[in-house]
Amino acid sequence: MIRNAAMLAALLVLRPAHAAPPPKKQPPLPEVSRTDGASERHVRNRVISFSDENRALVPEIHLAQGIPTTLIFPLNINEGATRLADSQRLIYKPQFFKNTAVLSPKADLPPGALVPLTIALEDGTLLSFVLRTVPAEADFQVTAEVKFQREVSPESVDGLKQTIAQMQSRLDECQANAGASGVSQIAALVLSQEPQSPTARTFEGHPLRGADKQSRLLVRLQHIYRLFGHSYVLLTVENRDPSRTWVLDKPEVKLFGGRDSQSLKVLTFDSDLKILPPAEVAKVVVVLDTPAQMVGQRYALTLLEKGGARHVTMDFEP
């Protein structure tokens, strides 16, 4: 029995062993991936080069909700001269630290939304970007390389483009802050009034009655509001011409009746539709100083068409 066991062990040692199958080749891993519902968004790191040859190009930065994007520059950032033209407040306030900027959108930017960003470096260099969201990818880190060899003169095409980009950013910033600015101006008016004066208590709103069809325009008077010595006249204009648009050039206001008449200065005016297409209705507000009136006096408010003769005049008692 011992001899048989020894022979069996020898046979097992001499028998060739089966080679283990080679490991399966693994597919290459993506850089990073993020799954949001049914869609997959690849998060990537990129390098963007700015040179004399591509000065006219504005590179895109792809933002996505929940993915902060870090921009790295060769020099420190001049935060005071940097502009983010985000009038709709789609992006949180950028975070700056030396030569880096971190951008975080509140949500994926709407389809077609483009947000201009101009980064100013400490040496005066301006770098322009466009921020948007794309379905398939998002930028996690973007390194900007600046390889400009020549200075841009203000009179050159590239210099003008940079100036326009800056001015557009500042204009968008002003428009975004217009609401808060208006509230601040009203607060300043409150402080400037004497508490016991009659004008300090002038908060009035009165409906106006009147409608008229002139030059294929239907004009309806709506309200007049008075606040701190100013009158705000609100009216609507409907364009009933099927083939022509209507554009407001400016309003004129006169006070007539009684012993004499006078032209009143229009402080400002605005409309929710700058160009009024056929079959559309626009709201118009006209602001003027509230005049001292006599019994029997009336307003005559004229809306002048820009580049045309379709003018409208409405008379009413305030």
Kinemage of the C-alpha trace (Angstrom):
@kinemage 1
@onewidth
@group {chain A} dominant
@subgroup {mainchain}
@vectorlist {calphas} color= white
{ca met a 1} P 0.000 0.000 0.000
{ca ile a 2} L 2.833 2.354 0.816
{ca arg a 3} L 4.394 1.576 -2.571
{ca asn a 4} L 1.114 2.372 -4.416
{ca ala a 5} L 0.777 5.673 -2.593
{ca ala a 6} L 4.308 6.631 -3.535
{ca met a 7} L 3.692 5.843 -7.198
{ca leu a 8} L 0.468 7.899 -7.169
{ca ala a 9} L 2.297 10.888 -5.698
{ca ala a 10} L 5.000 10.589 -8.348
{ca leu a 11} L 2.443 10.561 -11.130
{ca leu a 12} L 0.804 13.715 -9.753
{ca val a 13} L 4.152 15.463 -9.634
{ca leu a 14} L 5.046 14.450 -13.192
{ca arg a 15} L 1.612 15.375 -14.661
{ca pro a 16} L 1.730 18.792 -16.395
{ca ala a 17} L -0.394 21.399 -14.685
{ca his a 18} L -2.973 23.400 -16.673
{ca ala a 19} L -1.824 27.009 -17.186
{ca ala a 20} L -4.076 29.678 -15.664
{ca pro a 21} L -5.958 31.696 -18.297
{ca pro a 22} L -4.419 35.133 -18.952
{ca pro a 23} L -6.243 38.042 -17.288
{ca lys a 24} L -8.740 39.857 -19.441
{ca lys a 25} L -7.595 43.202 -20.773
{ca gln a 26} L -9.421 45.983 -18.981
{ca pro a 27} L -10.803 48.905 -21.015
{ca pro a 28} L -9.174 52.292 -20.370
{ca leu a 29} L -10.806 54.263 -17.591
{ca pro a 30} L -12.328 57.645 -18.371
{ca glu a 31} L -10.898 60.704 -16.679
{ca val a 32} L -13.852 61.189 -14.348
{ca ser a 33} L -17.526 60.555 -14.813
{ca arg a 34} L -20.629 61.783 -13.072
{ca thr a 35} L -24.059 60.257 -13.510
{ca asp a 36} L -27.108 62.517 -13.160
{ca gly a 37} L -30.235 60.479 -13.728
{ca ala a 38} L -30.041 58.911 -17.162
{ca ser a 39} L -27.240 61.131 -18.491
{ca glu a 40} L -23.509 60.744 -17.938
{ca arg a 41} L -21.308 63.815 -17.812
{ca his a 42} L -17.526 63.507 -18.154
{ca val a 43} L -15.546 65.874 -15.953
{ca arg a 44} L -12.208 66.856 -17.420
{ca asn a 45} L -9.106 68.987 -16.984
{ca arg a 46} L -8.058 71.218 -19.872
{ca val a 47} L -5.384 73.670 -20.950
{ca ile a 48} L -6.352 76.764 -22.969
{ca ser a 49} L -3.624 78.723 -24.731
{ca phe a 50} L -3.938 82.413 -25.567
{ca ser a 51} L -1.596 83.624 -28.297
{ca asp a 52} L -1.310 86.320 -30.926
{ca glu a 53} L -2.793 83.961 -33.518
{ca asn a 54} L -6.041 83.320 -31.627
{ca arg a 55} L -6.686 86.710 -30.001
{ca ala a 56} L -10.036 86.985 -31.793
{ca leu a 57} L -11.287 83.639 -30.435
{ca val a 58} L -13.244 83.421 -27.175
{ca pro a 59} L -12.900 79.955 -25.597
{ca glu a 60} L -15.771 78.241 -23.839
{ca ile a 61} L -15.813 77.086 -20.220
{ca his a 62} L -18.328 74.314 -19.573
{ca leu a 63} L -20.101 74.580 -16.214
{ca ala a 64} L -22.413 72.091 -14.520
{ca gln a 65} L -24.436 72.027 -11.332
{ca gly a 66} L -22.548 70.559 -8.406
{ca ile a 67} L -19.164 70.683 -10.163
{ca pro a 68} L -17.031 73.689 -9.196
{ca thr a 69} L -14.740 74.773 -12.008
{ca thr a 70} L -11.282 76.106 -11.117
{ca leu a 71} L -9.478 78.438 -13.503
{ca ile a 72} L -5.705 78.757 -13.083
{ca phe a 73} L -3.741 81.669 -14.567
{ca pro a 74} L -0.008 82.386 -14.861
{ca leu a 75} L -0.367 85.660 -12.891
{ca asn a 76} L -2.483 86.882 -10.025
{ca ile a 77} L -5.979 88.092 -10.879
{ca asn a 78} L -6.990 91.746 -10.687
{ca glu a 79} L -10.380 91.142 -9.099
{ca gly a 80} L -11.472 94.784 -9.360
{ca ala a 81} L -11.147 94.787 -13.156
{ca thr a 82} L -12.645 91.319 -13.675
{ca arg a 83} L -16.213 91.233 -15.002
{ca leu a 84} L -18.843 88.459 -14.984
{ca ala a 85} L -21.825 89.510 -17.138
{ca asp a 86} L -24.384 87.377 -15.303
{ca ser a 87} L -27.497 89.563 -15.329
{ca gln a 88} L -29.779 86.594 -14.561
{ca arg a 89} L -27.755 85.543 -11.491
{ca leu a 90} L -27.199 82.013 -12.800
{ca ile a 91} L -23.772 81.656 -11.177
{ca tyr a 92} L -22.701 82.105 -7.580
{ca lys a 93} L -20.251 84.936 -6.888
{ca pro a 94} L -16.822 83.782 -8.147
{ca gln a 95} L -14.181 83.013 -5.543
{ca phe a 96} L -10.732 84.469 -6.232
{ca phe a 97} L -7.442 83.583 -4.577
{ca lys a 98} L -4.214 84.892 -6.075
{ca asn a 99} L -4.043 83.303 -9.558
{ca thr a 100} L -7.132 81.087 -9.313
{ca ala a 101} L -10.855 81.619 -9.787
{ca val a 102} L -13.586 79.154 -8.817
{ca leu a 103} L -16.935 79.211 -10.651
{ca ser a 104} L -20.051 77.392 -9.394
{ca pro a 105} L -23.399 77.604 -11.208
{ca lys a 106} L -26.606 77.479 -9.160
{ca ala a 107} L -27.956 74.978 -11.699
{ca asp a 108} L -27.118 73.857 -15.214
{ca leu a 109} L -27.276 76.940 -17.417
{ca pro a 110} L -30.394 77.011 -19.636
{ca pro a 111} L -29.975 75.784 -23.216
{ca gly a 112} L -28.545 78.561 -25.326
{ca ala a 113} L -27.488 80.665 -22.332
{ca leu a 114} L -24.038 82.224 -22.729
{ca val a 115} L -22.432 84.164 -19.863
{ca pro a 116} L -19.404 86.340 -20.778
{ca leu a 117} L -16.472 86.384 -18.353
{ca thr a 118} L -13.474 88.716 -18.643
{ca ile a 119} L -10.514 87.970 -16.355
{ca ala a 120} L -8.030 90.782 -15.780
{ca leu a 121} L -4.509 89.828 -14.729
{ca glu a 122} L -2.276 92.006 -12.593
{ca asp a 123} L -0.196 93.078 -15.614
{ca gly a 124} L -3.285 94.439 -17.400
{ca thr a 125} L -3.874 91.441 -19.684
{ca leu a 126} L -7.576 90.755 -20.377
{ca leu a 127} L -8.715 87.195 -21.094
{ca ser a 128} L -12.275 86.635 -22.330
{ca phe a 129} L -14.326 83.454 -21.915
{ca val a 130} L -17.890 82.311 -22.540
{ca leu a 131} L -19.557 80.182 -19.862
{ca arg a 132} L -22.176 77.626 -20.888
{ca thr a 133} L -23.481 74.156 -20.069
{ca val a 134} L -23.213 71.199 -22.446
{ca pro a 135} L -24.859 67.827 -21.833
{ca ala a 136} L -21.850 65.515 -22.166
{ca glu a 137} L -19.035 67.174 -20.212
{ca ala a 138} L -17.990 69.724 -17.630
{ca asp a 139} L -14.691 71.392 -16.825
{ca phe a 140} L -13.202 70.618 -13.428
{ca gln a 141} L -9.938 72.510 -13.917
{ca val a 142} L -8.871 74.820 -16.719
{ca thr a 143} L -5.294 76.086 -16.928
{ca ala a 144} L -4.799 79.216 -19.025
{ca glu a 145} L -1.484 79.677 -20.801
{ca val a 146} L -0.749 83.218 -22.005
{ca lys a 147} L 1.756 83.457 -24.882
{ca phe a 148} L 1.168 86.957 -26.202
{ca gln a 149} L 4.236 88.444 -27.855
{ca arg a 150} L 2.906 91.853 -28.881
{ca glu a 151} L 0.914 94.503 -27.111
{ca val a 152} L -2.598 95.330 -28.266
{ca ser a 153} L -3.081 99.002 -29.042
{ca pro a 154} L -6.467 100.526 -28.107
{ca glu a 155} L -7.017 101.515 -31.753
{ca ser a 156} L -6.568 97.972 -33.119
{ca val a 157} L -9.431 95.588 -33.860
{ca asp a 158} L -8.402 93.287 -31.009
{ca gly a 159} L -8.115 96.238 -28.658
{ca leu a 160} L -11.588 97.396 -29.615
{ca lys a 161} L -12.959 93.895 -29.058
{ca gln a 162} L -11.506 93.833 -25.560
{ca thr a 163} L -12.943 97.278 -24.831
{ca ile a 164} L -16.374 96.223 -26.116
{ca ala a 165} L -16.273 93.070 -23.979
{ca gln a 166} L -15.475 95.145 -20.898
{ca met a 167} L -18.200 97.685 -21.622
{ca gln a 168} L -20.752 94.925 -22.277
{ca ser a 169} L -19.866 93.291 -18.976
{ca arg a 170} L -20.263 96.576 -17.134
{ca leu a 171} L -23.585 97.269 -18.869
{ca asp a 172} L -24.922 93.825 -17.928
{ca glu a 173} L -23.745 94.394 -14.374
{ca cys a 174} L -25.557 97.751 -14.239
{ca gln a 175} L -28.745 96.186 -15.598
{ca ala a 176} L -28.535 93.390 -13.028
{ca asn a 177} L -28.217 95.945 -10.217
{ca ala a 178} L -30.915 98.296 -11.553
{ca gly a 179} L -33.629 96.985 -9.228
{ca ala a 180} L -31.528 97.344 -6.103
{ca ser a 181} L -30.365 100.765 -7.283
{ca gly a 182} L -33.969 101.931 -7.648
{ca val a 183} L -34.782 100.831 -4.093
{ca ser a 184} L -31.709 102.692 -2.824
{ca gln a 185} L -32.787 105.839 -4.673
{ca ile a 186} L -36.240 105.692 -3.079
{ca ala a 187} L -34.590 105.294 0.317
{ca ala a 188} L -32.484 108.402 -0.413
{ca leu a 189} L -35.659 110.291 -1.335
{ca val a 190} L -37.237 109.304 1.986
{ca leu a 191} L -34.222 110.660 3.849
{ca ser a 192} L -34.293 113.934 1.904
{ca gln a 193} L -37.920 114.747 2.852
{ca glu a 194} L -39.006 116.692 5.899
{ca pro a 195} L -41.241 114.294 7.850
{ca gln a 196} L -44.077 116.820 8.301
{ca ser a 197} L -44.017 118.291 4.776
{ca pro a 198} L -46.950 117.580 2.422
{ca thr a 199} L -44.730 115.963 -0.212
{ca ala a 200} L -43.371 113.477 2.341
{ca arg a 201} L -46.834 111.929 2.546
{ca thr a 202} L -47.598 111.890 -1.172
{ca phe a 203} L -48.173 108.240 -1.953
{ca glu a 204} L -51.129 108.136 -4.313
{ca gly a 205} L -52.494 105.969 -7.058
{ca his a 206} L -55.512 106.886 -9.161
{ca pro a 207} L -57.060 104.990 -12.060
{ca leu a 208} L -57.283 106.879 -15.331
{ca arg a 209} L -60.126 106.484 -17.776
{ca gly a 210} L -59.698 106.955 -21.446
{ca ala a 211} L -59.072 105.058 -24.643
{ca asp a 212} L -58.603 106.239 -28.198
{ca lys a 213} L -57.773 104.775 -31.605
{ca gln a 214} L -55.258 106.815 -33.553
{ca ser a 215} L -53.031 105.814 -36.489
{ca arg a 216} L -54.021 102.162 -36.032
{ca leu a 217} L -52.924 102.299 -32.412
{ca leu a 218} L -55.274 101.646 -29.498
{ca val a 219} L -54.114 103.599 -26.462
{ca arg a 220} L -55.602 103.051 -22.997
{ca leu a 221} L -54.858 105.141 -19.940
{ca gln a 222} L -54.376 102.970 -16.865
{ca his a 223} L -53.099 104.699 -13.702
{ca ile a 224} L -51.275 107.725 -12.395
{ca tyr a 225} L -49.078 107.332 -9.325
{ca arg a 226} L -47.582 110.131 -7.256
{ca leu a 227} L -44.514 109.672 -5.097
{ca phe a 228} L -42.440 112.455 -3.500
{ca gly a 229} L -43.403 115.146 -5.987
{ca his a 230} L -43.161 112.943 -9.095
{ca ser a 231} L -46.018 111.651 -11.225
{ca tyr a 232} L -45.878 108.292 -13.007
{ca val a 233} L -48.399 107.906 -15.848
{ca leu a 234} L -49.026 104.305 -16.938
{ca leu a 235} L -50.736 103.504 -20.237
{ca thr a 236} L -50.896 100.686 -22.788
{ca val a 237} L -50.436 100.828 -26.551
{ca glu a 238} L -51.795 98.135 -28.891
{ca asn a 239} L -50.442 98.004 -32.441
{ca arg a 240} L -53.368 97.257 -34.759
{ca asp a 241} L -51.447 97.690 -37.989
{ca pro a 242} L -50.918 94.158 -39.383
{ca ser a 243} L -47.872 95.108 -41.450
{ca arg a 244} L -45.827 97.602 -39.419
{ca thr a 245} L -44.071 97.686 -36.082
{ca trp a 246} L -44.181 100.746 -33.834
{ca val a 247} L -41.274 102.181 -31.851
{ca leu a 248} L -41.632 104.889 -29.209
{ca asp a 249} L -39.232 107.770 -29.763
{ca lys a 250} L -40.160 109.980 -26.803
{ca pro a 251} L -43.211 111.337 -24.970
{ca glu a 252} L -44.180 114.971 -24.579
{ca val a 253} L -46.498 116.309 -21.869
{ca lys a 254} L -48.325 119.631 -21.692
{ca leu a 255} L -50.551 121.150 -19.054
{ca phe a 256} L -53.296 123.259 -20.617
{ca gly a 257} L -56.495 125.008 -19.597
{ca gly a 258} L -57.114 127.721 -17.082
{ca arg a 259} L -55.228 130.951 -17.662
{ca asp a 260} L -52.296 129.508 -19.619
{ca ser a 261} L -50.620 126.284 -20.750
{ca gln a 262} L -47.101 125.003 -20.257
{ca ser a 263} L -44.871 122.197 -21.405
{ca leu a 264} L -43.795 119.832 -18.637
{ca lys a 265} L -40.354 118.272 -18.494
{ca val a 266} L -40.356 114.474 -18.873
{ca leu a 267} L -37.815 113.113 -16.389
{ca thr a 268} L -37.716 109.605 -17.846
{ca phe a 269} L -39.866 107.058 -19.635
{ca asp a 270} L -39.766 103.346 -20.373
{ca ser a 271} L -41.654 100.554 -22.104
{ca asp a 272} L -41.673 96.801 -21.607
{ca leu a 273} L -41.501 96.339 -25.414
{ca lys a 274} L -38.909 98.481 -27.159
{ca ile a 275} L -40.259 97.415 -30.576
{ca leu a 276} L -44.024 96.843 -30.721
{ca pro a 277} L -44.953 94.169 -33.314
{ca pro a 278} L -48.415 93.959 -34.901
{ca ala a 279} L -51.195 92.682 -32.608
{ca glu a 280} L -49.044 93.133 -29.491
{ca val a 281} L -49.633 95.380 -26.467
{ca ala a 282} L -46.903 97.377 -24.721
{ca lys a 283} L -46.956 99.099 -21.350
{ca val a 284} L -45.489 102.599 -21.215
{ca val a 285} L -44.656 104.665 -18.138
{ca val a 286} L -43.921 108.400 -18.296
{ca val a 287} L -42.386 110.199 -15.306
{ca leu a 288} L -42.573 113.946 -14.703
{ca asp a 289} L -42.509 116.455 -11.883
{ca thr a 290} L -45.978 116.935 -10.409
{ca pro a 291} L -46.930 120.510 -11.317
{ca ala a 292} L -48.997 122.944 -9.278
{ca gln a 293} L -52.376 122.848 -10.971
{ca met a 294} L -55.377 125.099 -11.259
{ca val a 295} L -58.972 124.062 -11.477
{ca gly a 296} L -59.939 122.952 -14.987
{ca gln a 297} L -56.433 122.155 -16.199
{ca arg a 298} L -55.743 118.931 -18.078
{ca tyr a 299} L -52.752 116.929 -19.261
{ca ala a 300} L -51.993 116.349 -22.947
{ca leu a 301} L -49.609 113.414 -23.337
{ca thr a 302} L -48.178 112.743 -26.798
{ca leu a 303} L -46.285 109.595 -27.802
{ca leu a 304} L -44.038 110.233 -30.814
{ca glu a 305} L -43.128 107.389 -33.162
{ca lys a 306} L -39.451 106.972 -33.961
{ca gly a 307} L -38.845 107.479 -37.677
{ca gly a 308} L -42.552 107.721 -38.498
{ca ala a 309} L -45.691 109.841 -38.256
{ca arg a 310} L -47.898 107.544 -36.166
{ca his a 311} L -48.093 109.885 -33.178
{ca val a 312} L -50.710 109.600 -30.439
{ca thr a 313} L -52.050 112.318 -28.123
{ca met a 314} L -54.230 111.630 -25.073
{ca asp a 315} L -55.952 114.270 -22.938
{ca phe a 316} L -56.928 113.492 -19.373
{ca glu a 317} L -57.563 114.998 -15.987
{ca pro a 318} L -55.097 113.914 -13.310
